Amino acid sequence: MTTDHGTVQTPVFMPVGTAATIKSLDAQDILATKSEIVLANTYHLFLRPGEKVVSQMGGVQKFMNWHGPMLTDSGGFQVFSLGMGAKGESLSKIDEDGVTFKSHLDGQMHRFTPEISMNIQKDLGADIIMAFDECTPDKIEKKYVREALERTNRWAERCLKQWEANDRKSSQGTHQALFGIIQGGTDRKMREDAAQFISSMPFGGVALGGETIGYNMEATQEVIGWIKHLLPNNKPIYTMGLGRDPQNIVNIIKCGIDMFDCVAPTRLARNGALYHGELRGGNFDSEFVNGRLNIGNAQFINDKSPIMEGCDCHTCLSGYTRGYLHHLYRSKELTYYRLASIHNVRFMVRLVEKMREKMKTK
Ligand SMILES: [Zn+2]
């Protein structure tokens, strides 16, 4: 993929920089992980510091001093998932025109429509922006999923219109590609209908959304199997929120998916789970459960080896030992978060690099 901020090779893993920062990493750190594109969240940046501030600062890339390609989501997922009441009920109110929701920061009410989401993303200025959609939970009646899907499809048309009206450009004058999103929950017919509809529209890429995608790998692969023949083969295909376990990445690339993002590598790192293992015979292999070691375990107290022998991340190459990281983690030292996140992000990026190499030699 070619953008005004550089080229992205696919398949690609995109680390998540929710509030215009990959937690505990600075732009130099991100560069050193060889990440090619970073995701930021529209909902969070809209609430704080506000898209107008980001725009005045030169767009999200300049703002965070990361000059490579970026993608913003539409805010839809957070509007529906973060606006929860005390009993977990959704506090957002949906109508045909858009969604009214409560900020998770201060309880203030806000409103997103497809047009507003497009305009916020125009101000944020990412290279790839996403259509505003409703992400329906899996455990909800089919009648509602159908209603939500049809509304999401109508919103997709409105997003395209607004993107055209915005000249397909950011407020900083750079080109923006708009991707459409396929919803439809866990219902085959609805996924097929959505895939047909979204694929027929002039989007720059096509994404698969929904609660299942990424959380339930088996179901994710099943959904892809249903609709694969309906997806365009000349556009990038993106599974949203996928990439927790290394084997997930291997599986999803085998399914022909080009892009995926996940907060898991950095979140797991902060919780003491560090990736370990490698590709063997086309699959991921590790001596640790789920491909990650728990650095807080007592077995690492006086372990002088790096997190993973052969890893080329800054943390492993610079001589930091498991024993030291164990100590930092147990003492909740801030340095731990950076060193651990660097390893986990680089691990995922490198795994995808290796898969890419395998595809080239085939
Ligand atoms: Zn490492």
Boltz pocket constraint, residues with backbone or C-beta under 6 A from the ligand:
constraints:
  - pocket:
      binder: B
      contacts: [[A, 307], [A, 308], [A, 311], [A, 312], [A, 313], [A, 314], [A, 315], [A, 316], [A, 317], [A, 342], [A, 343], [A, 346]]
      max_distance: 6.0
